[in-house]
Amino acid sequence: MIKENLIKIKQSLPKNVTLVAVSKTKPLVDLQEAYAAGQRVFGENKIQEMVDKYDALPKDIQWHMIGHLQRNKVKYMAHFVDLIHGVDSLKTLKEINKQAKKHDRSINCLLQAKIAKEETKFGLSFQEIEAIFCSEEFLELKNIKVVGFMGMATFTDNQQQLQEEFLALKDFFNKLKTQDSKLNILSMGMSGDYPLAISKGSNMIRVGSAIFGHRNYN
């Protein structure tokens, strides 16, 4: 079923959209099935689980850290993580830079913008993001590369609200892209809202349950 789900989703996606298969809590056998079907980008929200899967699976997989990031755990994934989605502070960027430097590599990051109305969502305001880009401390970080933004919309069926939230981040992305050519990823949209997110400018979606079935909570 995983293979069929992947094929169905990929056939519906524009060519410029990257599909991140959200594999958190899923067993290795499910990831192996997705890998056999051609999927190479996987997203995890717990570093230890991602490390275990990285050790067990083929090394041509791109691993994305999509959960809220604890700075003291960055060191465990710094040698292999391909993209970190949820960076929401300059302090975290500094820690990622420090750990990347130890491995003589540059780590790609997305700044998480707070676009949802819910208080529970993490993220930076647009003003805070602009302040980071303008800061001397940020410009000194040579072992990270901020390549775009990630946003999580409000958990709602209100399509008008979702559209407004996605469009706000798209407009902000377009504005900053004129100032920084490295910005090329806009990660918006999950299983329930990715078609709308794509229509509003997303070029990276994070899809779990539509591929693997409903998540196991543990």
C-alpha positions as a printed Julia matrix, in Angstrom:
218×3 Matrix{Float64}:
   0.0    0.0     0.0
   2.9    2.37    0.72
   4.17   2.03   -2.85
   0.71   2.71   -4.27
   0.27   5.76   -2.04
   3.66   7.16   -3.07
   2.97   6.69   -6.77
  -0.43   8.37   -6.46
   0.98  11.38   -4.61
   4.03  11.8    -6.85
   1.93  11.66  -10.0
  -0.13  14.59   -8.68
   2.86  16.79   -7.79
   4.35  19.52   -9.98
   7.94  18.73  -10.98
   9.39  21.48   -8.78
   7.88  20.09   -5.55
   9.97  17.89   -3.24
   8.12  15.21   -1.29
   9.41  14.6     2.23
   8.07  11.26    3.49
   7.38  11.8     7.18
   8.5    8.49    8.64
   8.5    9.34   12.36
   7.41   6.4    14.55
   7.32   4.13   11.51
   9.26   0.83   11.53
  12.24   0.2     9.25
  10.22  -2.16    7.07
   7.91   0.71    6.08
  10.84   2.95    5.17
  12.41   0.11    3.2
   9.18  -0.29    1.23
   9.11   3.43    0.48
  12.8    3.32   -0.48
  12.17   0.4    -2.84
   9.43   2.5    -4.46
  11.99   5.24   -5.16
  11.56   7.57   -2.18
  14.86   9.11   -1.04
  13.83  11.99    1.27
  12.59  11.11    4.75
  11.58  13.35    7.65
  11.91  12.53   11.35
  11.05  14.53   14.46
  13.2   12.75   17.04
  16.96  12.81   16.61
  17.69   9.44   18.23
  15.12   7.7    16.05
  16.58   9.37   12.97
  20.12   8.34   13.95
  19.03   4.71   14.39
  17.34   4.71   10.98
  20.31   6.44    9.34
  22.6    3.69   10.68
  20.31   0.93    9.4
  19.32   2.2     5.95
  21.1    3.01    2.64
  23.34   6.06    2.66
  21.82   7.78   -0.37
  18.81   8.81    1.73
  18.43  12.5     2.54
  17.41  12.9     6.17
  15.34  15.93    7.17
  14.84  16.93   10.8
  11.29  18.26   10.87
  10.47  18.4    14.58
  11.16  21.05   17.17
  14.9   21.03   17.71
  16.63  20.72   21.07
  20.02  22.4    20.79
  21.8   19.87   23.0
  20.97  17.08   20.54
  22.21  18.7    17.33
  25.61  17.0    17.76
  24.09  13.55   17.24
  22.94  14.25   13.69
  25.44  16.89   12.54
  27.48  14.37   10.53
  24.63  13.36    8.22
  21.46  15.49    8.4
  20.65  17.05    5.02
  18.12  19.72    6.0
  16.8   21.02    9.33
  13.29  22.43    8.94
  12.33  23.91   12.27
  15.03  26.4    13.25
  13.43  29.11   15.36
  16.29  31.04   16.98
  19.72  32.5    16.31
  21.03  30.44   19.26
  20.0   27.26   17.47
  21.66  28.4    14.24
  24.88  29.01   16.19
  24.77  25.5    17.68
  24.15  23.91   14.27
  27.06  25.93   12.86
  29.32  24.81   15.73
  28.5   21.13   15.26
  28.72  21.31   11.45
  32.17  22.85   11.74
  33.37  19.85   13.76
  32.49  17.65   10.78
  33.87  20.09    8.21
  30.51  20.43    6.48
  27.76  22.94    5.89
  24.23  22.13    7.07
  21.19  23.44    5.23
  18.51  25.02    7.41
  15.02  26.43    7.09
  13.85  29.14    9.46
  10.45  28.3    10.88
   8.01  31.15   10.45
   5.02  31.36   12.75
   2.05  31.67   10.43
  -0.59  29.8    12.46
  -2.97  31.52   14.84
  -2.49  28.73   17.39
  -0.29  29.57   20.37
   1.11  26.04   20.46
   2.99  26.38   17.19
   6.67  27.28   17.31
   8.26  29.8    14.99
   9.63  33.26   14.36
   7.72  36.34   13.32
   8.64  37.85    9.96
  10.27  40.74   11.81
  12.4   38.34   13.87
  13.53  36.54   10.71
  14.55  39.81    9.08
  16.45  40.77   12.24
  18.41  37.5    12.09
  19.34  38.04    8.44
  20.61  41.53    9.25
  22.64  40.57   12.33
  26.44  40.45   12.33
  26.35  37.2    14.34
  24.36  35.47   11.59
  26.7   36.68    8.85
  29.64  35.11   10.71
  28.14  31.6    10.58
  30.04  29.87    7.77
  28.96  26.25    8.34
  25.23  26.7     7.9
  23.19  27.77    4.92
  19.68  29.13    5.39
  18.01  27.99    2.18
  14.4   28.92    2.88
  11.48  28.88    5.26
   9.1   26.39    6.8
   5.59  27.16    8.0
   2.85  25.15    9.69
  -0.65  26.42    9.12
  -3.4   26.42   11.72
  -5.11  23.05   12.24
  -8.46  24.07   10.79
 -10.94  23.26    8.03
 -11.26  26.96    7.25
  -9.81  27.07    3.73
  -9.81  30.87    3.63
  -7.65  31.03    6.76
  -5.25  28.4     5.42
  -4.92  30.3     2.14
  -4.16  33.53    3.96
  -1.49  31.88    6.13
   0.22  30.16    3.19
   0.08  33.31    1.06
   1.56  35.44    3.84
   4.62  33.21    4.0
   4.88  32.99    0.21
   4.85  36.79   -0.08
   7.49  37.09    2.64
   9.61  34.4     0.94
   9.41  36.26   -2.37
  10.41  39.52   -0.71
  13.52  38.07    0.97
  14.46  36.02   -2.06
  15.17  39.25   -3.92
  17.78  40.01   -1.25
  19.3   36.52   -0.83
  19.7   34.17   -3.79
  20.29  31.15   -1.5
  16.61  31.14   -0.54
  14.97  28.53   -2.74
  12.89  26.26   -0.46
   9.44  27.02    0.86
   8.28  24.08    3.0
   4.53  24.29    3.55
   1.82  21.65    3.54
   1.22  18.25    5.11
  -1.08  15.31    4.41
  -4.27  17.31    5.0
  -3.44  20.55    3.24
  -0.56  20.07    0.8
  -2.56  20.58   -2.44
  -3.62  24.01   -1.18
  -0.08  24.77    0.03
   1.33  23.91   -3.4
  -1.23  26.13   -5.1
  -0.01  28.98   -2.87
   3.65  28.51   -3.69
   5.06  25.65   -1.6
   7.84  23.64   -3.28
   8.4   21.16   -0.42
   5.68  19.17    1.36
   5.86  16.96    4.45
   3.54  13.97    4.06
   3.21  11.12    6.54
  -0.22   9.55    7.0
  -1.13   9.81    3.29
   1.89   7.58    2.57
   2.28   5.31    5.6
  -1.22   5.36    7.06
  -2.08   6.88   10.42
   0.8    7.39   12.79
   1.63   5.13   15.71
   1.77   7.2    18.89
   4.27   5.91   21.39
